[in-house]
């Protein structure tokens, strides 16, 4: 994908230059770049660099057609702009700050109990690796995490009743989604999604969370967070 993107644009996208980029993932596009939020509640938002602007002036910086949504804190519609890399970097930074605000703001549409449980698990499973924001887990940890998600899915199916069916199916759905993307996501993004899954499990009941976390917490710490995996 990166060979289709001009180097001056790639410079803007270095994780070391902007760790807020961990809030996004790059999608395949027929343009230059298409960023979307990793937060599933913000799927309407995006930031695109569509193409080089056709009317370039000799001696001036190269300009690009960009498109993003929302425009700012007061306007959630889409805008199209012509901008050089300096302006693109500014627009992107502003857009990322809006994602942070949307992710953090508490509203009547959010589930405060689930959010608290998720935050608790994010703290329990915090990754302290320097490369957590831009590097994936190694192969052994990816395999362990996939096996662990399969374990959660198995226990979820055991716990399913008519009363909790919709909640359990959401746990299974999100577990399968994380399994599918584990080789293409960073450590921090994977832990954030795992924490949300475990938050849903805890909300579903003490017996369920005891089975999938409390009883195996030491194993998770050793094999996922510390990396002591024995074959």
TABELSUL-V537825 format. One record per residue. RES is the residue in one small letter. PSI is psi in degrees with one decimal (NA if undefined). Layout:
RES;PSI
RES;PSI
This chain:
x;-39.8
x;-24.0
x;-11.1
x;-2.8
x;128.5
x;145.6
x;-35.2
x;-26.1
x;-41.0
x;-33.1
x;-37.8
x;-28.8
x;6.5
x;124.5
x;-30.7
x;-21.3
x;-26.7
x;94.6
x;-9.8
x;-15.0
x;-17.1
x;-13.1
x;-6.4
x;166.7
x;150.9
x;134.5
x;155.6
x;140.1
x;154.5
x;-2.0
x;-149.1
x;-44.7
x;142.0
x;105.7
x;137.1
x;152.8
x;146.8
x;-21.0
x;115.5
x;-16.3
x;-3.7
x;29.8
x;-13.3
x;-16.1
x;151.2
x;165.6
x;118.8
x;138.8
x;107.9
x;-52.9
x;168.7
x;142.9
x;136.8
x;-27.3
x;81.7
x;139.9
x;128.0
x;132.9
x;-14.4
x;162.6
x;147.0
x;136.7
x;153.2
x;152.2
x;122.2
x;157.0
x;132.4
x;159.3
x;132.7
x;168.7
x;-49.0
x;-164.1
x;-17.6
x;-8.6
x;113.4
x;13.7
x;-175.8
x;145.2
x;151.4
x;133.1
x;155.0
x;124.2
x;148.2
x;179.3
x;-33.7
x;-43.2
x;-36.1
x;-43.6
x;-39.6
x;-47.3
x;-40.4
x;-43.2
x;-42.9
x;-42.1
x;-42.3
x;-38.1
x;-35.9
x;-40.0
x;-42.0
x;-44.5
x;-44.5
x;-38.2
x;-31.9
x;-22.6
x;138.0
x;128.5
x;177.0
x;-13.0
x;-9.6
x;159.8
x;100.6
x;-29.8
x;-47.3
x;-41.7
x;-42.6
x;-43.7
x;-43.5
x;-44.8
x;-38.4
x;-43.1
x;-34.6
x;-36.7
x;-43.0
x;-36.2
x;20.7
x;131.6
x;125.4
x;2.5
x;140.8
x;-27.2
x;14.0
x;-29.4
x;-16.1
x;-0.7
x;148.0
x;168.6
x;153.9
x;173.5
x;-44.6
x;-41.2
x;-33.4
x;-43.3
x;-42.9
x;-43.6
x;-40.0
x;-43.4
x;-38.8
x;-40.4
x;-36.9
x;-38.5
x;-43.4
x;-43.8
x;-43.0
x;-47.1
x;-35.5
x;-44.4
x;-35.6
x;-30.6
x;-9.6
x;132.0
x;174.4
x;-34.0
x;-37.2
x;13.2
x;-47.1
x;-39.6
x;-42.6
x;-40.9
x;-31.2
x;-39.7
x;-44.1
x;-43.6
x;-49.1
x;-32.2
x;-43.7
x;-36.4
x;-43.0
x;-39.6
x;-43.1
x;-28.7
x;6.1
x;-31.1
x;-5.9
x;15.1
x;161.3
x;165.5
x;-46.4
x;-38.8
x;-39.7
x;-43.0
x;-37.1
x;-42.9
x;-39.2
x;-40.2
x;-38.3
x;-40.6
x;-46.2
x;-31.9
x;-41.7
x;-39.5
x;-46.7
x;-40.2
x;-27.4
x;-21.7
x;150.3
x;-42.9
x;-42.8
x;-48.7
x;-30.7
x;-41.0
x;-42.9
x;-8.0
x;-57.8
x;-46.2
x;-20.8
x;12.7
x;-42.1
x;-38.7
x;-42.2
x;-45.7
x;-45.8
x;-43.4
x;-26.5
x;-45.1
x;-35.7
x;-26.3
x;20.5
x;77.2
x;121.9
x;133.9
x;NA
